[in-house]
């Protein structure tokens, strides 16, 4: 019963986010029909030109089952966002800019959690570059979490998504 209530609360939350996003952005999702018959574990991997990307994507793209975002600790731990992170069951990825053994261990635990979730048929949203675009181009750089996840989860579907223009979401 608790799980049903959580799913209902999440659905209401994403409906509200979608409504609020429409007040500011004109969103057109191109290629959504390609996702209707997609079954099994899926990694949604968008580009990341702005901080609004996660709410835009998660409020407009539907897969069979929920999509859990993987969120940078600096956003995840913000007091105003933390309750929402818990509601959408986001996974936290630590700040690796401040190198520490603890951050590396927490990153490996996050990768293990995503791999386990994919093995159970789950869906995740992860930004391959691991950060917002700088200079208007997506630079993956040394980020390797996605490569490790895909290496350990070859059964996962991959959905690439690019946001361009004014609130446009493209999925392939």
C-alpha positions in Angstrom: 0.0 0.0 0.0 2.9 2.3 0.8 4.5 1.8 -2.6 1.2 2.6 -4.3 0.8 5.8 -2.4 4.4 6.8 -3.2 3.8 6.1 -7.0 0.6 8.2 -6.8 2.4 11.0 -5.1 5.2 10.9 -7.6 2.7 10.9 -10.5 1.0 14.0 -9.1 4.4 15.7 -8.5 5.5 15.2 -12.1 2.1 16.3 -13.4 2.5 19.5 -11.4 6.1 20.0 -12.6 4.9 19.5 -16.2 2.2 22.2 -15.7 4.7 24.6 -14.1 7.3 24.0 -16.8 4.7 24.9 -19.5 4.2 28.3 -17.9 7.8 29.2 -18.8 8.8 26.9 -21.7 7.2 25.7 -24.9 8.2 22.0 -24.8 8.0 19.8 -27.9 9.1 16.2 -27.5 10.3 14.7 -30.8 10.6 10.9 -31.1 8.5 10.0 -28.1 6.7 7.3 -30.1 10.0 5.4 -30.3 9.9 4.9 -26.5 6.3 3.4 -26.3 7.4 -0.1 -27.0 10.7 0.1 -25.2 10.8 -2.5 -22.3 13.5 -3.5 -19.9 16.1 -1.6 -18.1 16.9 1.8 -19.6 19.5 4.5 -19.2 18.3 7.9 -20.4 21.4 10.0 -21.3 20.7 13.6 -22.2 23.0 16.5 -22.9 23.0 19.1 -20.1 22.8 22.7 -21.3 20.9 24.1 -18.2 19.7 23.2 -14.7 16.1 22.8 -15.9 17.0 19.7 -17.9 16.1 17.1 -15.3 12.6 18.5 -14.6 11.9 19.0 -18.3 12.9 15.4 -19.2 11.3 13.6 -16.2 8.0 15.5 -16.6 7.7 14.8 -20.3 9.4 11.4 -21.0 7.5 8.3 -19.9 9.0 4.8 -19.9 7.5 1.6 -18.5 8.3 2.2 -14.8 9.7 5.3 -13.1 13.0 7.0 -14.1 15.3 7.7 -11.2 17.6 10.6 -11.7 21.3 10.6 -10.7 22.0 14.0 -9.2 25.2 15.8 -8.3 25.6 16.3 -4.5 25.6 20.0 -4.8 22.1 20.0 -6.1 20.9 16.9 -4.2 21.8 18.4 -0.8 20.3 21.9 -1.3 17.7 22.4 1.5 14.9 23.5 -0.9 15.5 20.5 -3.3 16.3 17.7 -0.9 12.6 16.8 -0.2 12.0 16.5 -4.0 15.2 14.4 -4.4 13.8 12.0 -1.8 10.4 12.0 -3.4 11.7 11.1 -6.9 14.1 8.6 -5.4 17.1 10.3 -6.9 20.6 8.8 -6.4 23.3 11.2 -5.2 26.7 11.3 -6.9 29.4 13.0 -4.8 31.5 16.0 -5.8 34.6 14.4 -7.3 36.2 17.9 -7.7 37.3 17.6 -4.1 39.2 14.4 -4.4 38.9 12.1 -1.5 38.7 8.3 -0.9 35.3 8.8 0.6 33.9 10.5 -2.6 35.4 7.7 -4.8 33.8 5.0 -2.5 30.4 6.8 -2.6 30.7 7.1 -6.4 31.4 3.3 -6.7 28.4 2.7 -4.4 26.2 4.8 -6.7 27.4 2.9 -9.7 26.7 -0.4 -7.9 23.2 0.8 -7.1 22.5 1.8 -10.7 23.8 -1.6 -12.0 21.7 -3.4 -9.4 18.7 -1.3 -10.4 19.2 -2.1 -14.1 19.5 -5.8 -13.3 16.0 -5.5 -11.7 14.6 -3.7 -14.8 14.9 -0.1 -13.5 15.3 3.1 -15.4 17.8 5.9 -14.7 18.6 9.3 -16.0 22.3 10.1 -16.0 24.3 12.9 -17.6 27.3 11.3 -19.4 29.5 14.4 -18.8 28.5 14.5 -15.2 28.1 18.3 -15.3 26.4 21.1 -17.0 27.7 22.2 -20.4 30.3 24.9 -20.5 31.0 27.0 -23.5 27.9 25.6 -25.2 29.4 22.2 -26.0 29.1 18.8 -24.2 32.5 17.7 -23.0 32.6 14.2 -21.4 36.2 14.6 -20.3 37.4 12.1 -17.7 33.8 11.2 -16.5 33.6 7.4 -16.7 30.7 6.4 -14.6 28.4 5.8 -17.6 31.1 3.7 -19.3 31.4 1.5 -16.3 27.6 1.2 -15.9 27.2 0.1 -19.5 30.1 -2.3 -19.3 28.5 -4.0 -16.3 24.9 -3.7 -17.7 25.1 -4.6 -21.4 21.4 -5.6 -21.3 20.4 -1.9 -20.7 18.6 0.1 -23.3 20.1 3.5 -24.0 18.0 6.5 -24.8 19.9 9.5 -26.0 18.2 12.9 -25.5 19.3 16.3 -26.6 17.7 19.6 -25.6 18.1 22.3 -28.1 16.3 25.5 -29.0 13.9 26.9 -26.4 12.8 24.0 -24.2 12.9 21.5 -27.0 13.5 17.9 -26.0 14.6 15.4 -28.6 14.8 11.6 -27.9 16.2 8.9 -30.1 
